[in-house]
């Protein structure tokens, strides 16, 4: 690997605010080679049934766009214009690719240009830099599917590396980041990007496979938590929730919010109960959506579990989300809820009033510690029309905590 290729594999990030859709036919310019640092490796994230956001880091004030298409010849350009202005940021750029179809193979590359404002009336654009061409597949009506789930990475570089390698070996169609990318609180850009911007190991998995981001409680904390959408764009205007069909698997994502809220807690700046109620109203419609309801297997991803082995452990499970959502999940015959948060593996089989599996994956470190009683795990799902197999496996050691087989 030469130096320039290595540089292309060293950086990755989140996104800018929710981007207006702007795509048009355009010629593909020849890439140029910059003398300074290259833009970061792109990430395919914020997936919806018919779109993704391509996000990448930049070094200083830049504009950018994405060239894409169904072949390596590309042919389309998305600018991410909003209110008549093309995207501009000094840290990250995000461009949504609209009107994609389930099952599409999408080829794309990013193009980045530095921008300077010498005075009030002059804007200077530097030479554009094009990335290599990457490709990914949109989830669609396939007969089989593979899904990989990460959780609670908390900016831990060894964990990101181990999970990246295990994910590449597994080869999923979709990666779910199931919350708590931030180590503690989101008070500065590095709190979110941190290790994500500085490592290359496993990062190719994020450029060539779509990612669904589920917000965790630590991602929702801190003085600039309200800017999270810049780094990890929400897939919908109404929040970090969503619905996908991945082959025979119907996927729901819900945002459990923070595990601490109320008068006197964090300055009473949280309003998560109302947010969860809004999600309940959305969930009523989502479980009836044919893309979900007709799936042989139906799963929910949410960061904080909806039940826990110690019900008295306040904050270990989302009792409010359980009360609002579980009756709808039971009625929809959901098979499993997959969570993180506690840093400790736990599996609860279906019960009478909660007729679904609750699975809680491991923690942020690659070995067992007080902070991470269960080491970081990769949850691996493989499904066909008749059988879904779910495994919870430690990312570094390969130790298996659970193998669960479900029948349609």
C-alpha positions as CSV (number, residue, x, y, z in Angstrom):
1,X,0.0,0.0,0.0
2,X,1.5,3.4,-1.0
3,X,1.4,6.4,1.2
4,X,-1.5,8.1,-0.6
5,X,-3.6,4.9,-0.4
6,X,-2.8,4.6,3.3
7,X,-3.8,8.2,3.9
8,X,-7.2,7.5,2.3
9,X,-7.8,4.8,4.9
10,X,-7.0,6.8,8.0
11,X,-10.0,8.9,8.6
12,X,-13.8,8.7,9.0
13,X,-16.6,10.7,10.5
14,X,-20.3,11.6,10.9
15,X,-22.2,14.4,9.2
16,X,-23.6,17.9,8.7
17,X,-27.2,18.9,9.5
18,X,-30.0,17.1,7.7
19,X,-29.3,17.7,4.0
20,X,-31.8,18.7,1.3
21,X,-31.8,16.3,-1.6
22,X,-30.0,17.6,-4.6
23,X,-29.0,15.3,-7.4
24,X,-28.5,16.0,-11.1
25,X,-26.7,14.5,-14.1
26,X,-23.1,15.8,-14.4
27,X,-19.8,14.9,-16.0
28,X,-17.2,13.2,-13.8
29,X,-14.1,15.4,-13.4
30,X,-10.7,13.9,-13.3
31,X,-9.3,13.7,-9.7
32,X,-6.4,15.8,-8.7
33,X,-3.7,15.0,-6.2
34,X,-3.3,17.5,-3.3
35,X,-0.1,18.3,-1.6
36,X,-1.7,18.7,1.8
37,X,-3.7,16.1,3.9
38,X,-6.3,14.2,2.0
39,X,-10.0,14.3,3.0
40,X,-11.2,11.4,5.2
41,X,-12.4,8.1,4.1
42,X,-16.2,8.3,3.4
43,X,-18.8,6.5,5.4
44,X,-22.2,5.2,4.1
45,X,-24.6,6.1,6.9
46,X,-28.0,7.5,7.9
47,X,-29.7,4.8,5.8
48,X,-33.4,4.9,4.9
49,X,-35.3,2.5,2.6
50,X,-34.4,4.8,-0.4
51,X,-31.4,6.9,0.6
52,X,-28.1,7.1,2.4
53,X,-25.8,9.9,3.5
54,X,-22.2,9.9,2.4
55,X,-20.1,11.6,5.1
56,X,-16.4,12.4,5.4
57,X,-14.0,14.5,7.3
58,X,-12.2,17.6,5.9
59,X,-9.2,19.6,7.0
60,X,-10.4,23.2,7.1
61,X,-13.2,25.1,5.3
62,X,-14.3,23.0,2.3
63,X,-17.2,22.3,0.0
64,X,-17.9,18.9,-1.5
65,X,-20.1,16.7,-3.5
66,X,-20.7,13.0,-4.4
67,X,-20.5,11.5,-7.8
68,X,-22.5,8.2,-7.9
69,X,-24.4,5.8,-10.1
70,X,-25.2,2.2,-10.7
71,X,-22.0,1.5,-12.6
72,X,-18.3,2.5,-12.0
73,X,-18.9,5.2,-14.6
74,X,-21.0,7.1,-12.0
75,X,-22.9,9.7,-14.0
76,X,-24.9,11.5,-11.3
77,X,-23.8,14.2,-8.8
78,X,-25.4,15.0,-5.5
79,X,-24.5,18.4,-4.0
80,X,-26.4,18.5,-0.7
81,X,-27.7,22.0,-1.3
82,X,-29.8,23.5,1.4
83,X,-31.8,26.7,0.9
84,X,-30.0,27.5,-2.3
85,X,-26.5,27.0,-0.8
86,X,-24.2,24.2,-1.4
87,X,-22.6,22.4,1.5
88,X,-19.7,24.1,3.4
89,X,-18.0,23.0,6.6
90,X,-14.6,23.0,8.2
91,X,-14.8,19.5,9.8
92,X,-17.2,17.2,8.1
93,X,-19.4,17.1,4.9
94,X,-22.5,15.0,4.4
95,X,-24.4,14.5,1.2
96,X,-27.5,12.5,0.9
97,X,-28.0,10.3,-2.2
98,X,-31.8,10.2,-2.8
99,X,-34.1,8.0,-4.9
100,X,-32.1,4.8,-4.4
101,X,-33.9,1.5,-4.9
102,X,-33.8,-1.6,-2.7
103,X,-31.2,-4.0,-4.0
104,X,-29.3,-1.4,-6.0
105,X,-25.5,-1.6,-6.2
106,X,-24.2,2.0,-5.9
107,X,-20.8,3.2,-6.9
108,X,-19.6,6.5,-5.6
109,X,-16.7,8.8,-4.8
110,X,-16.4,12.1,-2.9
111,X,-15.0,15.3,-4.4
112,X,-13.7,17.9,-2.0
113,X,-12.5,21.5,-2.6
114,X,-11.0,24.0,-0.1
115,X,-12.8,27.3,0.1
116,X,-11.4,30.7,1.2
117,X,-13.2,34.0,1.9
118,X,-10.4,36.6,1.3
119,X,-13.0,39.4,1.8
120,X,-16.7,40.0,1.8
121,X,-17.0,39.9,-2.0
122,X,-14.6,37.2,-3.0
123,X,-14.8,33.4,-2.6
124,X,-11.8,31.4,-3.7
125,X,-12.1,27.7,-4.5
126,X,-9.0,25.4,-4.5
127,X,-8.4,22.4,-6.6
128,X,-10.9,19.6,-6.2
129,X,-9.7,16.2,-4.8
130,X,-11.6,13.1,-5.8
131,X,-11.5,9.9,-3.6
132,X,-11.2,6.4,-5.0
133,X,-14.5,4.8,-6.2
134,X,-16.2,2.7,-3.6
135,X,-19.4,0.7,-3.9
136,X,-22.1,-0.7,-1.6
137,X,-25.4,-2.5,-1.8
138,X,-28.8,-1.1,-0.7
139,X,-30.7,-3.7,1.4
140,X,-33.4,-5.2,-0.6
141,X,-35.7,-8.1,-1.3
142,X,-33.0,-10.8,-1.1
143,X,-33.7,-14.3,0.1
144,X,-30.8,-14.1,2.6
145,X,-29.3,-11.4,4.8
146,X,-26.4,-10.7,7.2
147,X,-26.4,-7.9,9.8
148,X,-23.6,-7.0,12.1
149,X,-24.2,-5.0,15.3
150,X,-21.7,-2.9,17.3
151,X,-22.5,-1.1,20.6
152,X,-20.8,0.9,23.3
153,X,-17.5,1.5,21.5
154,X,-17.0,4.7,23.6
155,X,-14.1,5.9,21.3
156,X,-11.9,2.9,22.3
157,X,-9.4,2.4,19.5
158,X,-8.6,-1.3,20.2
159,X,-12.3,-2.1,20.2
160,X,-12.9,-0.3,17.0
161,X,-10.0,-2.2,15.4
162,X,-11.2,-5.6,16.7
163,X,-14.8,-5.0,15.7
164,X,-13.7,-3.8,12.3
165,X,-11.7,-6.9,11.6
166,X,-14.5,-9.2,12.8
167,X,-17.0,-7.3,10.7
168,X,-15.0,-7.6,7.5
169,X,-14.6,-11.3,8.1
170,X,-18.3,-11.7,8.6
171,X,-19.3,-9.7,5.5
172,X,-22.6,-8.1,6.5
173,X,-25.2,-6.4,4.3
174,X,-25.9,-3.8,7.0
175,X,-23.9,-2.6,10.0
176,X,-25.9,-1.3,13.0
177,X,-24.1,1.1,15.4
178,X,-26.3,0.5,18.4
179,X,-25.4,3.5,20.5
180,X,-22.7,5.2,22.7
181,X,-20.0,6.1,20.2
182,X,-19.0,8.9,22.6
183,X,-16.9,8.0,25.6
184,X,-18.6,10.2,28.1
185,X,-20.2,13.5,27.0
186,X,-20.4,15.3,23.7
187,X,-18.7,18.6,24.6
188,X,-16.4,19.0,21.7
189,X,-16.0,17.6,18.2
190,X,-13.3,15.2,19.3
191,X,-15.7,13.6,21.8
192,X,-17.6,12.1,19.0
193,X,-15.0,11.8,16.3
194,X,-12.1,10.9,18.5
195,X,-10.8,7.5,17.6
196,X,-13.2,7.3,14.7
197,X,-11.2,9.9,12.9
198,X,-7.7,8.5,13.6
199,X,-7.9,4.8,12.8
200,X,-7.8,2.9,9.6
201,X,-8.3,-0.7,10.7
202,X,-11.7,-2.1,9.7
203,X,-12.8,1.3,8.3
204,X,-13.2,-0.2,4.8
205,X,-16.3,-1.9,6.2
206,X,-17.9,1.5,6.7
207,X,-17.2,2.8,3.2
208,X,-18.6,-0.3,1.4
209,X,-21.6,-1.2,3.6
210,X,-24.5,0.9,4.8
211,X,-24.7,1.9,8.4
212,X,-27.7,2.4,10.6
213,X,-26.9,4.7,13.6
214,X,-28.9,4.2,16.8
215,X,-28.3,7.0,19.4
216,X,-27.1,6.0,22.8
217,X,-27.5,7.9,26.1
218,X,-23.9,9.2,26.1
219,X,-24.4,10.4,22.5
220,X,-27.2,12.5,23.8
221,X,-25.2,14.2,26.6
222,X,-23.0,17.3,26.7
223,X,-23.0,20.9,25.6
224,X,-23.0,20.2,21.9
225,X,-25.1,17.1,21.9
226,X,-27.7,19.1,20.0
227,X,-25.2,19.2,17.1
228,X,-25.0,15.4,16.9
229,X,-26.9,15.6,13.6
230,X,-23.8,17.3,12.1
231,X,-21.7,14.2,12.8
232,X,-24.3,11.4,12.7
233,X,-27.2,12.6,10.6
234,X,-30.6,11.5,11.7
235,X,-32.3,9.4,9.0
236,X,-35.6,11.2,9.6
237,X,-36.7,14.7,10.6
238,X,-38.5,13.3,13.6
239,X,-35.4,11.7,15.2
240,X,-33.0,8.8,15.4
241,X,-35.5,6.0,14.5
242,X,-36.2,4.1,11.4
243,X,-37.6,1.1,9.5
244,X,-35.7,-1.1,7.0
245,X,-36.2,-4.3,5.2
246,X,-33.0,-6.4,4.9
247,X,-33.8,-9.5,2.9
248,X,-36.1,-11.6,5.1
249,X,-35.6,-9.4,8.2
250,X,-37.7,-6.4,9.1
251,X,-35.7,-3.9,11.2
252,X,-36.9,-1.2,13.5
253,X,-34.7,1.3,15.3
254,X,-35.9,3.4,18.3
255,X,-34.1,6.0,20.5
256,X,-34.3,5.2,24.2
257,X,-32.7,8.6,25.0
258,X,-30.9,9.1,28.3
259,X,-31.1,6.9,31.4
260,X,-31.1,9.9,33.6
261,X,-33.7,12.7,33.3
262,X,-36.0,14.9,35.4
263,X,-35.8,17.9,37.7
264,X,-32.3,18.4,39.1
265,X,-30.7,16.0,36.6
266,X,-28.4,17.5,34.0
267,X,-30.0,20.9,34.5
268,X,-33.4,19.5,33.6
269,X,-32.4,19.8,30.0
270,X,-33.8,16.5,28.8
271,X,-37.3,15.9,27.5
272,X,-37.1,12.2,26.6
273,X,-40.4,11.0,27.9
274,X,-42.2,13.2,25.3
275,X,-39.7,12.1,22.7
276,X,-40.5,8.4,23.5
277,X,-44.2,9.1,23.3
278,X,-43.7,10.6,19.8
279,X,-41.9,7.5,18.9
280,X,-44.7,5.4,20.2
281,X,-47.1,7.2,17.8
282,X,-44.6,6.5,14.9
283,X,-44.2,2.9,16.0
284,X,-47.9,2.3,15.7
285,X,-47.7,3.0,12.0
286,X,-44.3,1.3,11.5
287,X,-45.3,-2.1,12.8
288,X,-48.2,-2.1,10.3
289,X,-45.9,-1.1,7.4
290,X,-45.9,-4.1,4.9
291,X,-42.1,-3.9,4.6
292,X,-41.9,-4.8,8.3
293,X,-45.1,-6.7,8.9
294,X,-44.6,-9.1,6.0
295,X,-41.0,-10.0,7.0
296,X,-40.4,-13.6,8.2
297,X,-38.3,-12.1,11.0
298,X,-38.8,-8.9,12.9
299,X,-36.2,-7.2,15.1
300,X,-35.8,-4.0,17.1
301,X,-32.5,-2.2,17.8
302,X,-32.4,0.2,20.7
303,X,-29.5,1.2,22.9
304,X,-30.9,0.8,26.4
305,X,-32.7,-2.6,26.9
306,X,-36.4,-2.7,27.6
307,X,-35.9,-5.1,30.4
308,X,-33.0,-6.2,32.6
309,X,-32.1,-9.1,34.9
310,X,-32.3,-6.7,37.9
311,X,-35.5,-4.6,37.5
312,X,-34.6,-2.6,40.6
313,X,-31.4,-1.3,38.8
314,X,-32.7,2.1,37.8
315,X,-31.0,3.3,34.6
316,X,-30.0,-0.2,33.5
317,X,-33.1,-0.6,31.4
318,X,-35.6,1.8,29.9
319,X,-38.8,1.2,31.9
320,X,-40.5,4.2,30.2
321,X,-39.8,2.9,26.7
322,X,-40.9,-0.6,27.8
323,X,-44.2,0.7,29.1
324,X,-44.9,2.7,25.9
325,X,-43.5,0.4,23.3
326,X,-43.6,-3.2,24.4
327,X,-47.4,-3.7,24.0
328,X,-47.0,-2.6,20.3
329,X,-44.0,-4.8,19.9
330,X,-45.8,-7.8,21.3
331,X,-48.8,-7.2,19.1
332,X,-46.4,-7.0,16.1
333,X,-45.0,-10.4,17.0
334,X,-41.4,-9.1,17.1
335,X,-38.8,-11.8,17.6
336,X,-36.1,-10.0,19.5
337,X,-34.9,-6.6,20.9
338,X,-31.1,-6.1,20.7
339,X,-29.5,-3.6,22.9
340,X,-26.3,-2.6,24.7
341,X,-25.8,0.0,27.5
342,X,-25.0,-2.2,30.5
343,X,-21.6,-3.4,29.2
344,X,-22.6,-6.9,30.3
345,X,-24.1,-9.7,28.2
346,X,-27.5,-10.9,29.1
347,X,-30.2,-12.8,27.4
348,X,-33.9,-13.1,28.5
349,X,-36.1,-15.5,26.6
350,X,-39.7,-14.5,25.7
351,X,-42.2,-14.1,28.6
352,X,-46.0,-14.0,28.7
353,X,-46.3,-10.2,28.5
354,X,-43.0,-9.6,26.7
355,X,-43.1,-12.4,24.0
356,X,-39.7,-11.5,22.5
357,X,-36.1,-12.2,23.3
358,X,-34.2,-9.4,25.0
359,X,-30.5,-9.6,24.1
360,X,-27.9,-7.3,25.6
361,X,-24.4,-7.3,24.1
362,X,-21.0,-6.5,25.7
363,X,-19.0,-3.4,26.7
364,X,-16.3,-1.1,25.3
365,X,-13.1,-2.9,26.1
366,X,-11.6,-6.0,24.4
367,X,-11.0,-7.8,27.7
368,X,-13.2,-8.1,30.8
369,X,-12.8,-5.1,33.2
370,X,-14.8,-3.4,35.8
371,X,-16.0,-0.9,33.2
372,X,-16.6,-3.7,30.7
373,X,-17.7,-6.9,32.5
374,X,-18.3,-8.5,29.2
375,X,-15.7,-7.7,26.5
376,X,-16.7,-5.9,23.3
377,X,-18.9,-8.2,21.2
378,X,-20.0,-8.4,17.6
379,X,-23.7,-9.5,17.3
380,X,-24.0,-11.5,14.0
381,X,-27.3,-12.2,12.4
382,X,-27.8,-14.5,9.4
383,X,-31.2,-15.2,8.0
384,X,-33.0,-16.8,5.2
385,X,-36.8,-17.2,4.6
386,X,-37.0,-20.0,7.2
387,X,-34.3,-19.6,9.8
388,X,-32.6,-16.7,11.6
389,X,-29.4,-17.4,13.5
390,X,-28.1,-14.8,16.0
391,X,-24.7,-15.1,17.6
392,X,-23.0,-12.9,20.3
393,X,-19.3,-13.3,19.9
394,X,-16.4,-11.4,21.6
395,X,-14.7,-9.3,18.9
396,X,-11.1,-10.1,20.0
397,X,-11.1,-13.6,21.5
398,X,-14.0,-15.1,19.5
399,X,-15.6,-16.4,22.7
400,X,-19.3,-17.1,22.0
401,X,-21.9,-16.0,24.6
402,X,-25.0,-16.9,22.7
403,X,-26.2,-18.8,19.6
404,X,-29.9,-18.5,19.1
405,X,-31.9,-20.0,16.2
406,X,-35.3,-18.7,15.4
407,X,-37.8,-20.2,13.0
408,X,-40.2,-18.2,10.8
